[in-house]
């Protein structure tokens, strides 16, 4: 599994960042966010089974179908992805 994380703050207290992972089968989750005087806002891109495209609070989920190798294992879409 590969993981990444980067974050930068400016002099006003605003923070922008991104983090995520990709596993050996091609499943991924990538989060880009900003936290500033307007609160925390995120865009989550994923292809995890169980995730659905939606807007929840200040998070937008953009979901693609899981990779063929994962589908071949019979994994289902059990529950929506929830922002933490």
DSSP file (Angstrom, degrees, kcal/mol; ACC not computed):
  #  RESIDUE AA STRUCTURE BP1 BP2  ACC     N-H-->O    O-->H-N    N-H-->O    O-->H-N    TCO  KAPPA ALPHA  PHI   PSI    X-CA   Y-CA   Z-CA
    1    1 A X              0   0    0      0, 0.0     2,-0.4     0, 0.0    22,-0.2   0.000 360.0 360.0 360.0 136.2    0.0    0.0    0.0
    2    2 A X  E     -A   22   0A   0     20,-2.7    20,-2.2     2,-0.0     2,-0.3  -0.881 360.0-171.8-107.1 143.3    1.3    3.5   -0.8
    3    3 A X  E     -A   21   0A   0     -2,-0.4     2,-0.3    18,-0.2    18,-0.2  -0.926   3.8-171.5-130.0 154.3    0.3    6.5    1.3
    4    4 A X  E     +A   20   0A   0     16,-2.2    16,-2.1    -2,-0.3     2,-0.3  -0.989   6.2 174.9-144.5 155.2    0.8   10.2    0.8
    5    5 A X  E     +A   19   0A   0     -2,-0.3     2,-0.3    14,-0.2    14,-0.2  -0.936   3.7 166.6-159.2 135.6    0.3   13.3    2.9
    6    6 A X  E     +A   18   0A   0     12,-2.6    12,-2.6    -2,-0.3     2,-0.3  -0.984   5.1 174.6-149.9 143.4    1.1   17.0    2.4
    7    7 A X  E     -A   17   0A   0     -2,-0.3     2,-0.4    10,-0.2    10,-0.2  -0.995   6.2-174.4-150.9 144.9   -0.1   20.1    4.2
    8    8 A X  E     -A   16   0A   0      8,-2.9     8,-2.7    -2,-0.3     2,-0.4  -0.998   7.0-159.7-142.9 138.9    0.7   23.8    4.1
    9    9 A X  E     -A   15   0A   0     -2,-0.4     6,-0.2     6,-0.2     2,-0.2  -0.905   9.2-147.8-116.0 145.1   -0.4   26.7    6.3
   10   10 A X    >   -     0   0    0      4,-2.3     3,-1.3    -2,-0.4    -2,-0.0  -0.470  37.8 -92.8-100.7-178.6   -0.3   30.3    5.4
   11   11 A X  T 3  S+     0   0    0      1,-0.2    -1,-0.0    -2,-0.2    -2,-0.0   0.580 119.1  62.6 -71.8  -9.2    0.2   33.2    7.7
   12   12 A X  T 3  S-     0   0    0      2,-0.1    -1,-0.2     0, 0.0     3,-0.1   0.471 118.9-100.9 -95.2  -2.3   -3.5   33.7    8.3
   13   13 A X  S <  S+     0   0    0     -3,-1.3     2,-0.2     1,-0.4    -2,-0.1   0.362  77.1 138.5  97.8  -4.9   -4.1   30.3    9.9
   14   14 A X        -     0   0    0     22,-0.1    -4,-2.3    20,-0.0     2,-0.4  -0.529  35.1-161.5 -74.0 140.8   -5.6   28.7    6.8
   15   15 A X  E     -AB   9  35A   0     20,-2.9    20,-2.9    -6,-0.2     2,-0.4  -0.989   9.3-174.5-127.2 131.4   -4.4   25.2    6.2
   16   16 A X  E     +AB   8  34A   0     -8,-2.7    -8,-2.9    -2,-0.4     2,-0.3  -0.952  21.1 144.3-120.0 143.6   -4.6   23.3    2.9
   17   17 A X  E     -AB   7  33A   0     16,-2.2    16,-2.7    -2,-0.4     2,-0.3  -0.977  30.4-149.2-163.5 177.3   -3.7   19.7    2.5
   18   18 A X  E     +AB   6  32A   0    -12,-2.6   -12,-2.6    -2,-0.3     2,-0.3  -0.980  15.7 168.1-154.9 150.9   -4.2   16.3    1.0
   19   19 A X  E     +AB   5  31A   0     12,-2.0    12,-3.2    -2,-0.3     2,-0.3  -0.973  13.0 128.1-155.8 163.7   -3.7   12.7    2.0
   20   20 A X  E     -AB   4  30A   0    -16,-2.1   -16,-2.2    -2,-0.3     2,-0.3  -0.992  33.0-119.3 170.3-173.2   -4.6    9.3    0.8
   21   21 A X  E     -AB   3  29A   0      8,-2.0     8,-1.9    -2,-0.3     2,-0.4  -0.978   1.7-156.1-150.9 159.8   -3.7    5.8   -0.1
   22   22 A X  E     -AB   2  28A   0    -20,-2.2   -20,-2.7    -2,-0.3     6,-0.2  -0.979  20.6-150.3-135.9 128.6   -3.7    3.3   -3.0
   23   23 A X    >   -     0   0    0      4,-2.7     3,-2.0    -2,-0.4    -2,-0.0  -0.467  34.0 -95.8 -95.5 172.5   -3.6   -0.4   -2.2
   24   24 A X  T 3  S+     0   0    0      1,-0.3    -1,-0.1    -2,-0.1     0, 0.0   0.735 123.1  54.1 -60.5 -23.9   -2.1   -3.2   -4.4
   25   25 A X  T 3  S-     0   0    0      2,-0.1    44,-0.3    44,-0.0    -1,-0.3   0.525 123.3-101.0 -87.7  -5.0   -5.4   -4.0   -6.0
   26   26 A X  S <  S+     0   0    0     -3,-2.0     2,-0.2     1,-0.3    -2,-0.1   0.463  72.5 144.5 100.4   1.2   -6.0   -0.4   -7.1
   27   27 A X        +     0   0    0     39,-0.1    -4,-2.7    19,-0.0    -1,-0.3  -0.510  26.7 176.1 -68.7 141.9   -8.4    0.7   -4.4
   28   28 A X  E     -B   22   0A   0     -6,-0.2    19,-1.6    -2,-0.2    20,-0.4  -0.980  29.9-168.2-146.3 159.0   -7.8    4.3   -3.4
   29   29 A X  E     -BC  21  46A   0     -8,-1.9    -8,-2.0    -2,-0.3     2,-0.4  -0.936  13.0-178.3-143.4 126.2   -9.0    7.2   -1.3
   30   30 A X  E     -BC  20  45A   0     15,-3.0    15,-3.1    -2,-0.3     2,-0.5  -0.995   5.2-167.7-127.5 127.5   -7.6   10.7   -1.9
   31   31 A X  E     -BC  19  44A   0    -12,-3.2   -12,-2.0    -2,-0.4     2,-0.4  -0.961   5.9-174.1-118.3 127.8   -8.7   13.7    0.3
   32   32 A X  E     +BC  18  43A   0     11,-2.3    11,-2.6    -2,-0.5     2,-0.3  -0.985  21.0 170.4-116.7 132.1   -8.1   17.3   -0.5
   33   33 A X  E     -BC  17  42A   0    -16,-2.7   -16,-2.2    -2,-0.4     2,-0.3  -0.917  27.5-158.6-141.2 163.5   -9.1   19.8    2.2
   34   34 A X  E     -BC  16  41A   0      7,-2.2     7,-2.6    -2,-0.3     2,-0.4  -0.990   6.3-169.4-139.5 138.3   -8.9   23.4    3.4
   35   35 A X  E     +BC  15  40A   0    -20,-2.9   -20,-2.9    -2,-0.3     5,-0.2  -0.986  32.7 124.8-128.2 119.7   -9.5   24.6    6.9
   36   36 A X  E >  S- C   0  39A   0      3,-1.9     3,-2.3    -2,-0.4   -22,-0.1  -0.722  77.7 -52.2-151.8-161.0   -9.8   28.3    7.4
   37   37 A X  T 3  S+     0   0    0      1,-0.3     3,-0.1    -2,-0.2   -24,-0.0   0.700 131.7  58.2 -62.1 -17.8  -12.1   30.9    8.9
   38   38 A X  T 3  S-     0   0    0      1,-0.3    -1,-0.3     3,-0.0     2,-0.2   0.355 115.8-112.2 -92.1   4.7  -15.0   29.4    6.8
   39   39 A X  E <   -C   36   0A   0     -3,-2.3    -3,-1.9     2,-0.0     2,-0.5  -0.551  50.7 -35.7 100.6-166.3  -14.5   25.9    8.5
   40   40 A X  E     +C   35   0A   0     -5,-0.2     2,-0.4    -2,-0.2    -5,-0.2  -0.847  55.8 177.9-100.5 129.2  -13.2   22.6    7.2
   41   41 A X  E     -C   34   0A   0     -7,-2.6    -7,-2.2    -2,-0.5     2,-0.3  -0.995   3.9-178.5-133.1 139.4  -14.1   21.6    3.6
   42   42 A X  E     -Cd  33  59A   0     16,-2.4    18,-2.2    -2,-0.4     2,-0.5  -0.976  23.4-154.6-140.4 150.5  -13.0   18.4    1.8
   43   43 A X  E     -Cd  32  60A   0    -11,-2.6   -11,-2.3    -2,-0.3     2,-0.5  -0.995  20.5-164.1-120.4 122.0  -13.3   16.7   -1.5
   44   44 A X  E     -Cd  31  61A   0     16,-3.3    18,-3.2    -2,-0.5     2,-0.5  -0.927   4.7-169.2-111.8 123.8  -12.9   12.9   -1.2
   45   45 A X  E     +Cd  30  62A   0    -15,-3.1   -15,-3.0    -2,-0.5     2,-0.3  -0.945  23.7 149.2-111.5 132.0  -12.2   10.8   -4.3
   46   46 A X  E     -Cd  29  63A   0     16,-1.9    18,-2.5    -2,-0.5   -17,-0.2  -0.974  44.7-160.9-154.6 162.9  -12.4    7.0   -3.9
   47   47 A X        +     0   0    0    -19,-1.6    20,-0.2    -2,-0.3     2,-0.2  -0.025  49.5 139.6-133.7  28.1  -13.2    3.7   -5.6
   48   48 A X    >   -     0   0    0    -20,-0.4     3,-1.9    18,-0.1    33,-0.1  -0.498  61.7-105.1 -75.0 138.8  -13.8    1.8   -2.4
   49   49 A X  T 3  S+     0   0    0      1,-0.2    28,-0.2    -2,-0.2    30,-0.1  -0.396 108.7  30.5 -58.7 138.4  -16.7   -0.7   -2.3
   50   50 A X  T 3  S+     0   0    0      1,-0.4     2,-0.3    28,-0.1    -1,-0.2   0.206  92.4 118.3  96.3 -15.7  -19.4    0.8   -0.2
   51   51 A X    <   -     0   0    0     -3,-1.9    -1,-0.4    29,-0.3     2,-0.3  -0.609  42.2-169.8 -86.1 145.3  -18.7    4.4   -1.1
   52   52 A X        -     0   0    0     -2,-0.3     2,-0.3    29,-0.2    29,-0.2  -0.976  30.4-104.2-132.1 148.5  -21.3    6.5   -2.9
   53   53 A X        +     0   0    0     -2,-0.3     2,-0.3    10,-0.2     9,-0.2  -0.556  65.1 126.6 -69.9 130.0  -21.0    9.9   -4.5
   54   54 A X  E     -E   61   0A   0      7,-1.2     7,-3.6    -2,-0.3     2,-0.5  -0.979  57.8-113.9-169.6 166.9  -22.7   12.4   -2.3
   55   55 A X  E     +E   60   0A   0     -2,-0.3     2,-0.4     5,-0.2     5,-0.2  -0.985  32.0 177.1-114.1 129.2  -22.3   15.7   -0.4
   56   56 A X  E >   -E   59   0A   0      3,-2.8     3,-1.6    -2,-0.5     2,-0.2  -0.940  59.8 -49.7-135.5 111.0  -22.4   15.4    3.3
   57   57 A X  T 3  S-     0   0    0     -2,-0.4   -16,-0.0     1,-0.3     0, 0.0  -0.469 123.6 -19.0  62.8-127.3  -21.9   18.5    5.4
   58   58 A X  T 3  S+     0   0    0     -2,-0.2   -16,-2.4   -18,-0.1     2,-0.4   0.015 120.8  94.2-100.6  26.6  -18.8   20.3    4.0
   59   59 A X  E <   -dE  42  56A   0     -3,-1.6    -3,-2.8   -18,-0.2     2,-0.5  -0.962  56.0-159.8-121.3 137.7  -17.5   17.1    2.3
   60   60 A X  E     -dE  43  55A   0    -18,-2.2   -16,-3.3    -2,-0.4     2,-0.6  -0.971   8.9-155.4-114.9 127.1  -18.0   16.1   -1.3
   61   61 A X  E     -dE  44  54A   0     -7,-3.6    -7,-1.2    -2,-0.5     2,-0.6  -0.911   8.3-172.7-106.0 122.1  -17.6   12.4   -2.2
   62   62 A X  E     -d   45   0A   0    -18,-3.2   -16,-1.9    -2,-0.6     2,-0.4  -0.943  16.3-173.4-115.1 107.7  -16.7   11.6   -5.8
   63   63 A X  E     -d   46   0A   0     -2,-0.6     2,-0.3   -18,-0.2   -16,-0.2  -0.863  13.6-170.5-115.5 135.5  -16.8    7.8   -6.2
   64   64 A X        -     0   0    0    -18,-2.5   -13,-0.1    -2,-0.4     3,-0.1  -0.737  42.3 -82.4-109.6 163.9  -15.8    5.6   -9.1
   65   65 A X        -     0   0    0     -2,-0.3    -1,-0.1     1,-0.1     3,-0.1  -0.307  54.0 -98.4 -63.5 150.8  -16.4    1.9   -9.5
   66   66 A X        -     0   0    0      1,-0.1   -18,-0.1   -18,-0.1    -1,-0.1  -0.236  49.8 -86.5 -62.7 159.0  -14.0   -0.5   -7.7
   67   67 A X    >>  -     0   0    0    -20,-0.2     4,-2.1     1,-0.1     3,-0.9  -0.279  39.7-108.1 -64.0 154.8  -11.2   -2.1   -9.8
   68   68 A X  H 3> S+     0   0    0      1,-0.2     4,-2.6     2,-0.2     5,-0.2   0.847 117.7  59.2 -53.5 -37.8  -12.0   -5.3  -11.6
   69   69 A X  H 3> S+     0   0    0    -44,-0.3     4,-0.6     1,-0.2    -1,-0.2   0.865 108.2  45.2 -62.7 -34.7   -9.8   -7.4   -9.2
   70   70 A X  H X4>S+     0   0    0     -3,-0.9     5,-1.2   -45,-0.3     3,-0.8   0.905 111.9  50.7 -74.3 -42.5  -11.9   -6.2   -6.3
   71   71 A X  H ><5S+     0   0    0     -4,-2.1     3,-1.9     1,-0.2    -2,-0.2   0.888 104.2  59.6 -61.3 -38.5  -15.2   -6.8   -8.1
   72   72 A X  H 3<5S+     0   0    0     -4,-2.6    -1,-0.2     1,-0.3    -2,-0.2   0.767  97.5  60.3 -62.2 -25.5  -14.0  -10.4   -8.9
   73   73 A X  T <<5S-     0   0    0     -3,-0.8    -1,-0.3    -4,-0.6    -2,-0.2   0.559 115.6-117.4 -78.4  -8.0  -13.6  -11.1   -5.2
   74   74 A X  T < 5 +     0   0    0     -3,-1.9    -3,-0.2    -4,-0.3     2,-0.1   0.676  52.8 165.7  82.5  16.8  -17.3  -10.4   -4.8
   75   75 A X      < -     0   0    0     -5,-1.2    -1,-0.2     1,-0.1     2,-0.2  -0.455  20.2-155.0 -67.5 139.7  -17.0   -7.4   -2.5
   76   76 A X        -     0   0    0     -2,-0.1     2,-1.0   -27,-0.1    -1,-0.1  -0.466  26.5 -99.7-108.4 178.3  -20.3   -5.5   -2.3
   77   77 A X        +     0   0    0    -28,-0.2     3,-0.1     1,-0.2   -28,-0.0  -0.749  50.2 164.4 -98.2  82.8  -21.3   -2.0   -1.5
   78   78 A X        -     0   0    0     -2,-1.0     2,-0.3     1,-0.2    -1,-0.2   0.923  58.3  -3.4 -73.0 -44.8  -22.3   -2.5    2.2
   79   79 A X  S    S-     0   0    0    -30,-0.1    -1,-0.2     3,-0.0     3,-0.1  -0.976  77.6 -92.9-146.5 155.8  -22.5    1.1    3.5
   80   80 A X        -     0   0    0     -2,-0.3     2,-0.3   -29,-0.1   -29,-0.3  -0.360  47.1-103.0 -66.8 151.0  -21.8    4.6    2.4
   81   81 A X        -     0   0    0    -29,-0.2     2,-0.4   -31,-0.1   -29,-0.2  -0.574  40.0-149.8 -70.4 134.8  -18.4    6.2    3.1
   82   82 A X        -     0   0    0     -2,-0.3     2,-0.1    -3,-0.1   -31,-0.0  -0.925  10.6-122.4-116.3 134.8  -18.6    8.5    6.0
   83   83 A X              0   0    0     -2,-0.4   -24,-0.0     1,-0.1   -22,-0.0  -0.465 360.0 360.0 -70.6 142.8  -16.5   11.6    6.5
   84   84 A X              0   0    0     -2,-0.1    -1,-0.1     0, 0.0    -2,-0.0   0.358 360.0 360.0-112.0 360.0  -14.5   11.7    9.8
